[in-house]
Amino acid sequence: GDTIPVNKLDMLNFNMREPLGVIGMITPWNSPLMLLTGTLAPCLAIGNTVVIKPSEHATASTLALAELIMEAGFPAGVVNVVTGTGTSADDALTRHPDIAQIVFTGSTATGRRIATNAAANLVSCQMELGGKSPPVVFADVDFDHAVNGVVSGIFAAAGQSCVAGSRCFVEASIYDRFVDALVERARRVRVGHPLNDDADMGPLALSAQLAKVESYVASGVHQ
């Protein structure tokens, strides 16, 4: 911390960092380990304890990590994993009066509900929600690399990412050429089993996800 000057000789004024306490973490089904460990490590390093609630669609990797944490010698109760379905388990965790902060990655709609729960206990939230992340392409770009970059930015993981490049800004002077090249490159994306070497893109993760994407496609065509 810092020592802060005060105008009385017999007083010392300083600030000191200390752990918040118990952190509630709710992680998504896409990239569950990466999105968990990026926040888990600093939380533990500062001295907090955590309760992790993974997505009900992707619990195995989090439970495996918890076993490794136990094997590494962390004291019991420092890292805890609670599994369960979305709304009921999320609400139980985010409404709990002993949670000092909430970390959430997921949809904007769920984020609003969690923020409401947190507000009731006056605790802060750290959230990564849905976005519309645009790559920006200027006329002096390496053209072929830019096309490949935009394609990989949206088709990687079948687009199931909060940082997917779901729209694109292109400088007017190369717009038509870029769109033609992008369409041609997208038509060559090979869909198949994700473990096959000749597949560029695997399937969507869930039937509910398929229905959501189909509704977006229908909405786009209609509009």
N, C-alpha and C positions, 0 to 999 in steps of 0.2 A: 504493500500500500504506500501511500504518500503521507508525509508529515506536513501539516498545514500551519503556516504562521498565525499566531493569535496575539492580541495586544495585552495579554496578562502573563507576567513572568512565571507565575506559579501554576500555569495550566499547559497541558500538552494536548494537541488536537491532531488526530491521525485517523486514516481509514484503513480497514483491514478486510480482505476478501475471505469469505467463508462459504462452505457448501450450502446449497439451498435446502437439501434434505432428500425427500423421496421424489424422484422424477418418474412420471408416467409416460411411457413411450408406446405409440400405436404406429405400426409399420404396415406398408402395403404389400401386395402380392407380386408386384413387379420390382425386380432387383432388391429382394427383401434383406439380404445380408449386407449389401453395400450401403443401403440407406439406413440400416440399423447401426452398423459399426462406426460410421462417420460421426454419429452423435453420441453413441455409447462410450467411446473411448474418452473424449474430453469430460463427459459427465463423471466418469469414474475417477479420472485423474485429479479432478478438483475435490473429490471426496464425497460425492453424492451416492446414494443407492438408487436402484432403478427397478421398476416393474414394467416388463415388456408385454404388450399384447399384440402378437403378430396377426396378420390377416388369416382368417379361417381357411383361405385357399392356399396358404403357403406357410405352414407352421413347421415343417420338418427341419428346414435349415436353421431356424432360430432355436429349436429344441436341441439340435446337434451342437450348436455354438454354446448353449448353456452347459452341456455336458463337458465341453472342452474348458469352459471357465471354471467349473468345479474341479476338473482334473489339474488345472493350473494352480490351484490352491487359494482361490478367492474365498474369503470367509462366507459361511452360509448366510443368506439373507441379503447380500450385497446386490446380486443380480438375480431377479426373479422373473419367471415367464408364466403368464396366465393365458391359456387358450380359450376360445369361445367364439360365438357368432358375433357379427359386427355390432349391431345396435346395443344388445343387452350387455355384452362385455365392455364395450367402449363406454357406455353410460356409467356402469358400475365403477370403472376406473376414474373417469374424468369428474365424477361427482363426489369422489371420496374426499373427506375433509383433511386427510393426512397427506394428500398429494401436494407438493410445493410448486411444481411446474409441469406442464404438459408439452410433449413433443409429438407432433402428428405429421404424417405424410399421407396424402390421399386426396379425395375429391373436395371441391369447394363446398358442396352441399353438406357433407359430413363435417367439414371444418367449421361451418357456421354453428352446427349443433354442439360441437365440442367447445367452441369459444363461449357459447351461452352457458354450458355447464361450468366452465372454468370461472366465468364471471360471478357465478353464485357464491364461489368460495374465494373470490378476489385473488386468483392465481394467474400467472402469466402463461402465455402459449407461444411456442415456436412452431410455425407451420410452413409446410411446403405444399401448396395446393395446385390445382390444374392451371395450365397456362396456354397461351397461343404464341409460342416462341418462333419468331421469324428470322431465318438467315437473310442477310442483305448482300446482294450481288451487284457490284459496280462494273462498269464497262472495261476497266483495265485488269480484270481478274484473269487468272489461269482458267480458261473457259472449261476444259474437260474436267479439271479437278473440282471446279465449282458445281458442275452438274452432278458428279459423283457424290460430292459432299451433301448436296441438298437431298439426293435420293436416299443416301444412308441415314440422313438426319430424320427422315420421316418413316422409312420402311424398316429400320432396325427395330428388333423386338416387335415386329408387326405394328409399329406406331404406338405401342402401349407404354408410353413414357411421358412423364410430366414435362420433360424438356424436348420432346419431339418437335422437329421443325415443321409445324402444322400449317404454316403459310410462308410466303416468300416475297420479299421486296426486290425487284430487279430494275436496274437503271433503264430508262426508256430506249436508249439507242441500241441495246442488245436484247430487248424484251422478246420480240418475236422469235429470234434465233434461239434464245435460251429456252423458251417454252417448247418449241419444236424438239429440241434436244432432250429436254426433260421428259416429255411424253414418250419419245422413242426409247429412252433409257428405262423408264418405268415399265414399259411393255415387255422388257427383257428380264424383269425380276422373276426368278423361278421360285414358286411356292412349293414346299414339300416338308417332309419330316425334318425337324430342326437338327437331328444328329446326322443327316445325310450331307456329305461334302458338296453335292451339286445343288443344294437348296440355298437360296438367298434369304428366304423368309419362311418362318414356320406359321402355325395356326394361331388364332386368338386363344387366350387362356381359358375362357369360360363361355358357356352358352349365353349367359346374360351379357357378356361383352360383345358377342356376335350380334345379338339383337340390338344393342345400343349403336354399334357401328352401322348396321343396316339402316337404322332409323336416321342416322346422320346423312348417309348417302341419299336416302329417299328425300330428306329435307333439302339437300343441296340441289338435287335434280329438279324438285318442285320449284325452288326459288329462282 
